[in-house]
Amino acid sequence: MKTLRPLIASFVLLSALTGVIYPLAVTGIGKVAFPNQAGGSLIEKNGKLLGSDLIGQNFSAPKYFWSRPSAAGTFAYNGLASGGSNSGPTNPALKAAVEDRIKALKEADPANTKAIPVDLVTASGSGLDPHISPAAADYQLERVARVRGIAPERVRALVSQYTEDPQFGILGESRVNVLRLNLALDELK
């Protein structure tokens, strides 16, 4: 019993510290220092939840910029199924999926002769990537402008407005938030 009592006391103390106090402190600091990010970076309009800056959305209509394909869910981005496909470059299923995606892009815009950026036909590691490369946005720009009846220069200006630079100027690459860009397109008169 002499040995058991300090073990139980240590267990209870460490459980309270690491399982309750620390998570509450980190969450509290996060909500004060970064309230939007700690809340999920949610995008709302008129009290209606539209999505998150951090999780991709499934856009398939030609009037929208399309996101990266998702391996997290068959038909949509599913945060509960986050993860890559784990398909290697020699996997026939991956090759077939990429070929299907290339076919869909060409069918949506048969006149487009530009090279298809890799991020439009391959899923990200998490399967929930909310961004595409500026090259992927440029590939889709003419289709979106034509379907919406908007001058390509106006759409290009929106793409530029929603292009985010590398973090701190050096981490990562430039990227375009697809949800924010598509919401801005919907607001054009």
N, C-alpha and C positions, 0 to 999 in steps of 0.2 A: 504494500500500500504506500510505503514511503516513496518508492520509485514511480508508482502510477500517478499519484496526485500531481507532481510537477509536469508530467507528460500531458495529462488531461488539461491542466491549466495553460500550458504552452499551446496546445492544440486549439483551445477555445480562444485564447488571446490572438494567435496568429490568424485564425479563421475570421475573427471579427475585424482585425486590421486589414487583411488582404482581400477579404470577401465582402466587406461592408464599407469600412471607413475609407480605404484607398479609392475604390470605384466611385463613391459619392463625392470625394474631394476632386478627383479628376473630371468627373462629369460637371460638377459645379464650376470649376475653373474654366472648362471648355465652354459652358453656356454663357459665362461672363465675358471671356476673351474672344470667343468666336461663336456668337449666338446662331448665325445662319448655318454654319457648317455643323455645329453640334446638333442642330435640329434636322439634319439630313439635306441641307441645301435645297429645300422644297421651293417649287415655283407655283405660285397661286395667282389666280386672276378672278376678281369679283367673288372671292370666297371659295372658288372651285380649285381643287388640287389638279395641276396639269402634269406634274412630274417632278423630277429632281435633276439638278445640274450634274449629279454624280452617276446616274444610271441611264443607260441608253433606252431609247424608245423604238418601237417597230414602226417605221414609216414605209409604206409600199406604194402609195398613190404617186403617179408621175409628177404631180404638182409639188411634191416635197423632195427635199434632199434626203437620200437614204442613208441610214446609219451603217456601221459595220455589221456584218452578219453576226448572229449570236449562237454560240454553242450552248447557251443556258436556256433551254426550252426550245421546243420544236417550232412554234409559230411566233413567239414573242420573247421579249427580255423578261426572264423570270429570276428575280433576286434570290429566290429559294434554291435555284438550281445553278448558282454561280459556279463557274469553272469552265475550263477549256475542254475541247473534245478529246484531247490526248491522242489524236491521230497524227502519226508521223508522216513525213513527206512521201513515203512509199505506200501508204495506206490507200487502197482503191476507193474507199468510202470518202476520204478527204478529196481525192482527185475528182470523183464524181460530183461532190458538193461544189467544188470550185468551178467545174465546167457548167453546172446548172446556174450558178450565180453569174458567170460570164454571159451565158445565154440570156438570162433575164435582163441584164443590163443592156445588151445589144438589142433585144426586142423592144425595150422601153425607149430606145433612142437609136434607131437603125442608121441614121445619118452620121452619128458620132464615130470618127475614125481615130480618136486619140487612144493612146495606150491606157488600159484600165489599171488604175492604181491598186496595189496589192491589198490595201486595207478595205477595199470594197468587195473583195472576194474571200477574205480570210477572217476568221473570228479572233478576237483578242484573247489573252490568257484567262481573263475573268469571264468573258462572254457578256459583259455588261458595259462595255466602253461607250461613253456618251459622245465621243469625239471622232471626227474623221480628219484626215490630213487636208491641208489646203489643196493639194493635187486632186484628192477625191472630190472635193467641193467643185473645183474647176472642171473636172470631168462631167459633172452633173449640171453645171450652170446653164448651158444652152437649153437643155430639156426643160428645166424648171421655168426658165424665162419664157420659152415658147408656149408651154402649157398654160401658164398664168397670164400670158399676153402682156408681159412686162419687158421693158428694154433690158438687155443683158447687162448694160452698164450699171443699172440700178440694182440688179441682183448682185453683181460683182461688188458693189459698194457695201451691201449688207453682209456679204461673205467676209469682206475685209473688216467690217465693224465687229463681227462675231468670231474673228480669228484671235486666239489667245497666244501670246508669245511664250517661249520656254520659261518655266518657273525660275525666278531670280536671274533671268537672262541666259542661263546656261544649262538648266536641268530639263531634259526632254526636248521635244521639238514643237514647232508651232502646230496648233490644232484648232479645229472649228467645232464649237458645241452645236450639234445638230438640232436639238430640241429648241434652244434659244433662237437659232437661225430660222427654223420653220415657224415658230410663233411670231417672229418679226415679219416674215413673209405673209402670214395670215392677217396681220394688222395693216398691211398696205392697202391703200384705197385705190 
